[in-house]
Amino acid sequence: MTIVSRVGTGEGAGVADATPKRALAKEGVTLFALVEVERDGKRTIHSDAGRVRWRGKTVTARPIAEAPAMTIAWKKIEPSVADMSNTASGSFRYETIPYAATAWRVRGATSAGAVVADVRPSLTPDHGDGLGTMRYQLVVRQGDRTLATPGVATRRGRGSGGLADDVHRVSLRADDSFLGMLGEMYGQPYIWASAGGTDRTHQSERLEGSDCADLMVYGARRTGLSIPYGWTGSLEKHARVLGKGALADDGIYRDARGKPVPFTRPGDLVLFPRHVGALVEDRGTPGVLDTADVMLHTLFDSPKQQPIADSGYADNPVKVLRWKGAR
């Protein structure tokens, strides 16, 4: 028994499989129960996905309704905290990210064996409004037997505090821009000193969580830029400085000559001493950077959009950066 999925929510002919999915929110992702049944020495695959990739082969599954009677329940496997630190013990270690299996009231499903993925968290604030990452578990009951797909106990092992890829994962984003890619991290905890043995095995790459700098690097890497994970002090090596200044009494950031620092464009970075976010919206005085402008960042909370005034860093000097190679 396992969970398979495919991008899309219609009756598409695509093959469903057990790999993690990333998709545009407008496309959606459909999750399917897959149950292998043995009768009279023969094994049959049941899933409402139709064509599935199973045990290295593409097969056509029989409908779930033709399987022996069973009760199917879906659960979300989600972080139970929005803020944690890899230095909580006093020195660096990969702290265990706490997850919980929460009951998922699936709405609008025509079959218990096929549901549209919902990535909204229920244990931490929902900053993504339908965007972000969620993991899932399938529980099947038949008589006095209960079977479940991998869940909170299926850990990735050394060099991580998160879950293995066997716990089915779906990530939904708004679009393919830098800001859109950052949205895949909604619902994942802020992890002070997030890290990885390599860039490819970094906690951010596995969508387990990130600190402020690693969130920005994750988005850049998802757009195709080859930027290594690091800290706020390393970001300028990979970006151009478009402006810099300090906060004036009128709430506008001004350079050494008193000229307003420009609001350049959404997706550019706003770098403070030891903190960073990405510009989202020019909400204050048009064309200039001020504390009313909105940025996307993570700080003691899962990623969210927030006016600079509410970020905790508004009073600090700022630099506006753009990734080298950014379109």
Secondary structure as UniProt FT lines:
FT   STRAND          2..7
FT   STRAND          16..17
FT   STRAND          21..24
FT   TURN            25..27
FT   STRAND          29..39
FT   TURN            40..41
FT   STRAND          42..46
FT   TURN            48..49
FT   STRAND          51..54
FT   TURN            55..56
FT   STRAND          57..60
FT   HELIX           64..66
FT   STRAND          71..79
FT   STRAND          83..85
FT   TURN            86..89
FT   STRAND          99..103
FT   TURN            112..113
FT   STRAND          114..116
FT   STRAND          132..142
FT   TURN            143..144
FT   STRAND          145..148
FT   TURN            152..153
FT   TURN            158..159
FT   TURN            165..166
FT   STRAND          168..173
FT   HELIX           178..182
FT   HELIX           183..185
FT   TURN            186..187
FT   STRAND          190..192
FT   TURN            200..201
FT   TURN            203..207
FT   HELIX           212..222
FT   TURN            223..224
FT   HELIX           232..238
FT   STRAND          239..247
FT   TURN            249..250
FT   STRAND          252..254
FT   TURN            256..257
FT   TURN            266..267
FT   STRAND          269..272
FT   TURN            273..274
FT   STRAND          275..281
FT   TURN            286..287
FT   TURN            291..292
FT   STRAND          294..297
FT   STRAND          304..307
FT   HELIX           308..310
FT   TURN            314..315
FT   STRAND          318..323
FT   TURN            324..325
//
